[in-house]
Amino acid sequence: MIHTNNLTKRYEGQVALDRLNLTVKEGDIFCLLGANGAGKTTTINLLLGFIAPTEGSASIDGMNVFESNKATKKVVAYIPENLMLYPSLTAVENLDYFSGIAGKKLSTSQLEAFLAEAGLQKEAFRKRISTFSKGMRQKVGIAIALAKDAKALLLDEPTSGLDPKASNEFGQLLQKLREKGVATLMATHDLFRAKEVATHIGIMKDGQLKQQFTANDISLSELEKAYLDTMDYKEKVS
């Protein structure tokens, strides 16, 4: 569903992403770990078509991202660290607007059903987004993915700043999308959440994917050690 082939991005000679080869299949949740500047956000931005590659290619649902950007956007949902919604509009109104952009014409009851499926409390449906916590806004983002029937989900630090309860709820929502066959690529610093939700985990450094694991084949302590070793941190797991 999500595929990159030698995907590379350079800025004035500086390598931000170096020959990334990555595949995320339907129903997979692939978590990218790495420090700031490792190449995680660059990967997400390339897959969204926000920036053009220096070399290589990327495809979503079999379509080249850079040749068919409008078509790929119809099957992709994106939730960044700070989801941009219209603060003066309600949750229902935001969902109506963004699903409309995706070509979906939904009734009020359908919009409310998607918000409920995303875990938003019914009493919040008619409240303005400006009153929402980050966790509540992220649920609206999941509702948008559900409403547009997204085949691929791209996430950039979606749990940053969430309390443990909200982060756990977000992880449960990702599992629901996985059951629907959605392919998810998530850039994160959160090793614990990655181990909890991912089917596959990659560790990036200096624009390169240094290590890949099947989540079930590695413990949290082993993942932490692999991460620290990859980063060349002096501090070791005690």
C-alpha positions in Angstrom: 0.0 0.0 0.0 2.9 2.4 0.9 6.2 1.8 -0.9 9.4 3.7 -1.4 12.3 2.8 -3.7 15.6 4.5 -3.1 13.8 7.6 -1.9 16.3 10.4 -1.4 16.1 14.1 -0.5 18.9 16.5 -0.4 18.9 20.2 0.5 21.9 22.1 -0.9 24.1 19.1 -0.6 22.8 18.0 2.8 21.2 14.6 2.9 17.8 14.6 4.7 16.8 11.1 3.4 19.2 8.6 1.9 17.9 5.8 -0.4 15.0 4.8 1.7 13.4 1.4 0.8 10.2 0.8 2.8 7.0 -1.2 2.3 3.9 -0.9 4.4 1.2 -3.5 3.5 -2.5 -3.3 4.1 -3.2 -3.7 7.8 0.4 -3.0 8.8 1.4 -0.4 11.3 5.0 0.6 10.7 6.5 2.9 13.3 9.6 4.9 12.4 11.8 5.8 15.4 14.7 8.2 15.5 16.0 11.5 16.9 15.1 14.9 15.5 16.7 15.2 12.0 16.8 11.4 11.4 14.6 11.7 8.3 11.2 10.7 9.7 9.3 13.9 8.9 11.0 14.2 5.5 9.7 10.7 4.7 6.1 11.7 5.6 6.4 15.0 3.7 7.6 13.1 0.6 4.8 10.6 0.8 2.3 13.4 1.0 3.8 15.2 -2.0 4.6 18.3 0.1 8.2 18.2 -1.2 9.7 16.6 -4.3 12.4 13.9 -4.1 16.0 14.4 -5.3 16.1 10.8 -6.4 13.9 7.6 -6.1 10.2 7.1 -6.1 7.3 6.6 -3.8 3.8 5.1 -4.3 0.6 4.7 -2.4 -2.1 2.2 -3.5 0.0 1.6 -6.6 0.0 5.2 -7.7 3.2 7.3 -8.0 2.9 10.0 -5.4 4.7 12.6 -7.5 2.9 11.9 -10.8 -0.6 11.3 -9.3 -0.6 13.5 -6.2 -4.3 14.5 -6.3 -5.3 10.8 -6.7 -3.1 9.6 -3.9 -4.4 12.3 -1.6 -7.9 10.9 -2.0 -6.8 7.6 -0.4 -4.5 9.1 2.3 -5.3 10.6 5.7 -2.7 12.7 7.5 -2.5 13.4 11.2 0.5 15.6 12.2 1.7 16.5 15.7 -0.7 19.5 15.8 -3.7 18.7 13.6 -5.0 21.8 11.8 -8.7 22.1 12.2 -11.0 25.1 12.1 -11.2 26.3 15.7 -14.5 28.2 15.2 -16.3 25.2 13.8 -17.7 22.3 15.7 -16.4 18.7 15.4 -19.4 17.9 13.1 -18.8 20.9 10.9 -15.0 20.2 10.6 -15.7 16.6 9.7 -18.3 17.7 7.2 -15.9 20.1 5.6 -12.9 17.8 5.3 -14.9 14.8 4.2 -16.5 17.0 1.6 -13.0 17.9 0.2 -12.5 14.2 -0.2 -15.7 14.0 -2.3 -17.8 12.4 0.5 -21.3 13.7 0.9 -22.5 12.5 4.4 -25.6 13.1 6.4 -25.4 14.5 9.9 -26.1 11.1 11.4 -23.3 9.6 9.4 -20.9 12.3 10.5 -21.8 11.7 14.1 -21.4 8.0 13.7 -17.8 8.4 12.5 -17.1 10.8 15.4 -18.5 8.2 17.8 -16.5 5.4 16.2 -13.3 7.6 16.6 -14.1 7.7 20.3 -15.3 11.3 20.7 -18.0 11.7 23.3 -21.4 12.6 22.0 -21.6 15.8 24.1 -18.5 17.1 22.2 -20.0 16.7 18.7 -21.5 20.3 18.7 -18.7 22.0 20.6 -16.2 24.3 18.9 -12.7 22.8 18.2 -11.2 25.7 20.1 -12.4 24.1 23.3 -10.9 20.7 22.5 -7.9 19.0 24.1 -5.2 17.7 21.8 -6.5 14.1 22.3 -10.0 15.2 21.3 -8.6 16.9 18.1 -6.7 13.7 17.2 -10.0 11.8 17.5 -11.5 14.1 15.0 -8.5 13.4 12.7 -9.2 9.7 13.0 -12.9 10.4 12.2 -11.8 12.2 9.0 -9.7 9.1 8.1 -12.8 6.9 8.7 -15.1 9.2 6.8 -13.0 9.4 3.7 -12.4 5.6 3.8 -8.6 6.2 3.7 -6.5 3.3 2.6 -3.3 4.7 4.1 -2.7 6.8 7.2 0.4 8.9 7.7 1.2 10.1 11.2 3.9 12.5 12.4 4.3 12.4 16.2 0.6 12.1 16.8 0.9 11.1 20.5 3.4 13.9 21.4 1.9 15.9 24.3 -0.9 13.4 25.0 -1.3 12.1 28.5 -1.0 8.3 29.0 -4.8 7.7 28.8 -5.2 9.7 25.6 -2.1 8.1 24.1 -3.5 4.6 24.9 -6.9 5.5 23.4 -5.2 6.7 20.3 -3.3 3.4 20.0 -6.6 1.6 20.3 -8.0 3.6 17.4 -5.1 2.7 15.3 -5.8 -1.0 15.9 -9.4 -0.4 14.7 -8.1 1.1 11.5 -5.7 -1.8 11.2 -8.6 -4.2 11.3 -10.1 -2.3 8.4 -7.0 -3.0 6.4 -5.6 0.6 6.6 -1.8 0.8 6.1 -0.3 3.1 8.7 3.1 4.8 8.8 3.8 6.6 12.0 6.9 8.7 12.9 7.3 8.8 16.6 9.8 9.2 19.5 7.6 7.0 21.7 9.3 3.6 21.9 6.7 2.2 24.3 3.7 3.2 22.1 5.5 1.9 19.0 6.0 -1.5 20.7 2.4 -1.5 21.8 0.7 -0.7 18.4 3.2 -1.5 15.6 3.4 -4.6 13.5 6.8 -3.4 12.2 9.4 -1.0 13.6 12.3 0.8 12.0 15.0 2.9 13.5 16.3 5.9 11.5 19.5 7.9 11.8 21.1 10.5 9.5 18.4 9.9 6.9 18.9 6.2 6.7 16.8 3.3 7.9 19.4 1.5 10.0 17.3 -1.3 11.5 14.0 -3.0 11.0 12.1 -5.4 13.3 8.9 -7.3 13.4 7.3 -6.0 16.6 6.3 -9.4 17.9 9.9 -10.6 17.6 11.5 -8.0 19.9 10.8 -7.0 23.5 10.6 -3.4 24.7 14.0 -3.7 26.5 15.6 -5.1 23.3 14.0 -2.4 21.3 15.3 0.3 23.7 18.8 -1.2 23.5 18.8 -1.4 19.7 17.6 2.3 19.6 20.3 3.5 22.0 23.0 1.5 20.2 21.9 2.9 16.8 22.0 6.4 18.2 25.4 5.7 19.7 24.2 7.0 23.0 26.7 6.5 25.8 23.9 5.8 28.2 23.0 2.1 28.2 20.0 0.3 29.4 20.5 -0.7 33.0 
